[in-house]
């Protein structure tokens, strides 16, 4: 989903109701360097980026206390 110059990827429910999930916001520079992302389930999202020197993987996890 694009919100102006921000790209938003979402891992959660499949019925387009954006609840019970995890999101990642990226600016245009991060969006261009994004190799891909995967929503594992509604609590885990992974994204892979290529920097000038190496590949970076981001793992976002929702863990309530």
N, CA and C of each residue as an Amber inpcrd file, in Angstrom:
protein
   195
   0.8530000  -1.1590000   0.0000000   0.0000000   0.0000000   0.0000000
   0.9040000   1.2290000   0.0000000   0.6260000   2.1810000  -0.8740000
   1.4000000   3.4180000  -0.9190000   0.6200000   4.5250000  -0.2350000
   1.3200000   5.2730000   0.6090000   0.7560000   6.4290000   1.2970000
   1.6210000   7.6350000   0.9600000   1.4100000   8.2230000  -0.2000000
   2.2610000   9.3280000  -0.6360000   3.6390000   8.8240000  -1.0020000
   4.6580000   9.2610000  -0.2800000   6.0250000   8.8090000  -0.5500000
   6.4280000   7.6560000   0.3630000   5.5030000   7.1440000   1.1420000
   5.7680000   6.0470000   2.0810000   5.1410000   4.7650000   1.5510000
   5.9000000   3.6790000   1.5900000   5.3920000   2.3520000   1.2450000
   5.1160000   1.6150000   2.5530000   3.9800000   0.9700000   2.6430000
   3.5760000   0.2600000   3.8530000   3.2980000  -1.1850000   3.4860000
   4.0220000  -2.1230000   4.1090000   3.7510000  -3.5500000   3.9140000
   3.1490000  -4.0940000   5.1930000   2.2700000  -5.0640000   5.0470000
   1.4530000  -5.5280000   6.1600000   1.4050000  -7.0420000   6.1830000
   1.5580000  -7.6070000   7.3660000   1.4510000  -9.0430000   7.5820000
   0.3220000  -9.2700000   8.5780000  -0.7140000  -9.8990000   8.1590000
  -1.8360000 -10.1150000   9.0650000  -2.9780000 -10.8210000   8.3780000
  -4.1760000 -10.3770000   8.6670000  -5.3640000 -11.0150000   8.1350000
  -5.4060000 -10.9110000   6.6130000  -5.9670000 -11.9150000   5.9840000
  -6.0290000 -11.9770000   4.5210000  -7.2830000 -11.3140000   3.9510000
  -8.2090000 -10.8580000   4.8040000  -9.4850000 -10.3270000   4.3180000
  -9.4880000  -8.8030000   4.2080000  -8.3030000  -8.1850000   4.0590000
  -8.1700000  -6.7420000   3.8930000  -8.6400000  -5.9250000   5.0980000
  -8.8870000  -6.5670000   6.2220000  -9.1600000  -5.8640000   7.4790000
  -7.8140000  -5.7540000   8.1780000  -7.2870000  -4.5440000   8.2910000
  -5.9440000  -4.3740000   8.8220000  -5.9650000  -4.3180000  10.3430000
  -6.2490000  -5.4610000  10.9170000  -6.1810000  -5.6700000  12.3640000
  -5.4110000  -6.9570000  12.5900000  -4.9350000  -7.1490000  13.8040000
  -4.2360000  -8.3850000  14.1900000  -3.0540000  -8.6650000  13.2590000
  -2.2080000  -7.6810000  13.0750000  -1.0750000  -7.8770000  12.2000000
   0.0800000  -6.9620000  12.5500000   1.0590000  -6.9750000  11.6800000
   2.2870000  -6.2340000  11.8830000   2.6060000  -5.4890000  10.5900000
   3.0160000  -4.2380000  10.7000000   3.3120000  -3.4410000   9.5180000
   4.7250000  -2.9010000   9.5440000   5.2040000  -2.5290000   8.3650000
   6.5290000  -1.9400000   8.2130000   6.4070000  -0.7780000   7.2350000
   6.8040000   0.4170000   7.6740000   6.7840000   1.5950000   6.8170000
   8.1780000   1.8460000   6.2660000   8.2450000   2.1610000   4.9570000
   9.5310000   2.4170000   4.3220000   9.4420000   3.7020000   3.5140000
  10.5060000   4.5080000   3.5450000  10.5590000   5.6760000   2.6710000
  10.9480000   5.2080000   1.2680000  11.0220000   6.1340000   0.3230000
  11.2870000   5.7690000  -1.0650000  12.6550000   5.1200000  -1.2590000
  13.6520000   5.5830000  -0.5210000  14.9900000   4.9950000  -0.6360000
  14.9910000   3.5450000  -0.1560000  14.3300000   3.2780000   0.9580000
  14.2460000   1.9070000   1.4730000  13.4190000   1.0310000   0.5430000
  12.3670000   1.5910000  -0.0420000  11.5250000   0.8290000  -0.9650000
  12.3250000   0.3900000  -2.1880000  13.1660000   1.2730000  -2.7030000
  13.9800000   0.9340000  -3.8720000  15.0170000  -0.1410000  -3.5670000
  15.5230000  -0.1600000  -2.3380000  16.5490000  -1.1470000  -1.9880000
  15.9550000  -2.4440000  -1.4330000  14.6260000  -2.5020000  -1.3050000
  13.9730000  -3.6950000  -0.7650000  13.9980000  -4.8220000  -1.7980000
  14.5690000  -5.9510000  -1.4200000  14.6210000  -7.1160000  -2.2980000
  13.3320000  -7.9280000  -2.2120000  12.6440000  -7.8190000  -1.0950000
  11.3980000  -8.5470000  -0.9060000  11.0290000  -8.6110000   0.5600000
   9.7990000  -8.9800000   0.8080000   9.3320000  -9.1190000   2.1840000
   8.3530000 -10.2850000   2.2380000   8.2000000 -10.8390000   3.4360000
   7.2910000 -11.9640000   3.6250000   6.6180000 -11.8420000   4.9810000
   5.3180000 -11.9630000   4.9860000   4.5690000 -12.0210000   6.2250000
   4.4610000 -13.4730000   6.6510000   5.1700000 -13.8410000   7.6920000
   5.1560000 -15.2330000   8.1520000   3.7900000 -15.5560000   8.7470000
   3.3400000 -14.7170000   9.6470000   1.9910000 -14.8090000  10.2110000
   1.6120000 -13.4250000  10.7140000   0.5840000 -13.3140000  11.5540000
   0.1630000 -11.9760000  11.9780000   1.0560000 -11.3770000  13.0630000
   2.1140000 -12.0560000  13.4640000   3.0260000 -11.5320000  14.4760000
   4.4800000 -11.4570000  14.0160000   4.7910000 -11.9430000  12.8120000
   6.1710000 -11.9490000  12.3140000   6.1990000 -11.4890000  10.8560000
   7.1100000 -10.5600000  10.5600000   7.3110000 -10.0560000   9.2030000
   8.8100000  -9.9590000   8.9540000   9.2670000 -10.4180000   7.8040000
  10.6750000 -10.2870000   7.4450000  10.7890000  -9.4580000   6.1670000
  11.8330000  -8.6620000   6.0810000  12.1060000  -7.8610000   4.8910000
  13.6060000  -7.9060000   4.6170000  13.9760000  -7.9090000   3.3440000
  15.3810000  -8.0000000   2.9420000  15.7270000  -6.7860000   2.0890000
  16.8610000  -6.1600000   2.4260000  17.3070000  -4.9500000   1.7530000
  18.7430000  -5.1310000   1.2760000  19.0790000  -4.4870000   0.1620000
  20.4490000  -4.4850000  -0.3360000  21.0250000  -3.0970000  -0.1440000
  22.0790000  -3.0050000   0.6700000  22.7710000  -1.7360000   0.8590000
  23.9120000  -1.6630000  -0.1550000  24.7140000  -0.6260000  -0.0690000
  25.8360000  -0.4920000  -1.0040000  26.8910000  -1.5840000  -0.8040000
  26.9700000  -2.1180000   0.4150000  28.0280000  -3.0840000   0.7080000
  27.5350000  -4.5000000   0.9730000  26.3490000  -4.6520000   1.5470000
  25.8910000  -5.9950000   1.8980000  24.3740000  -6.0400000   2.0130000
  23.8620000  -7.2470000   2.1820000  22.4300000  -7.4760000   2.3210000
  22.0310000  -7.4200000   3.7970000  20.8910000  -6.7950000   4.0810000
  20.3980000  -6.6590000   5.4530000  19.0130000  -7.2970000   5.5340000
  18.7920000  -8.0980000   6.5400000  17.4820000  -8.6860000   6.7820000
  16.9150000  -8.0960000   8.0650000  15.6530000  -7.6890000   8.0120000
  14.9540000  -7.1250000   9.1630000  13.8530000  -8.1070000   9.5410000
  13.8110000  -8.4520000  10.8160000  12.7510000  -9.3200000  11.3290000
  11.9670000  -8.5150000  12.3470000  10.7040000  -8.2750000  12.0550000
   9.8340000  -7.5190000  12.9760000   8.9080000  -8.5290000  13.6500000
   8.8790000  -8.4880000  14.9880000   8.0880000  -9.4380000  15.7560000
   7.2290000  -8.6760000  16.7750000   5.9600000  -9.0170000  16.8370000
   5.0730000  -8.4550000  17.8390000   5.0420000  -9.4130000  19.0110000
   5.4170000  -8.9310000  20.1820000   5.4630000  -9.7700000  21.3780000
   4.8430000  -9.0080000  22.5560000   3.5500000  -9.1810000  22.7980000
   2.9330000  -8.4670000  23.9190000   3.4820000  -8.9840000  25.2480000
   3.4990000  -8.1010000  26.2150000   3.9790000  -8.4980000  27.5410000
   2.8380000  -8.7470000  28.4830000
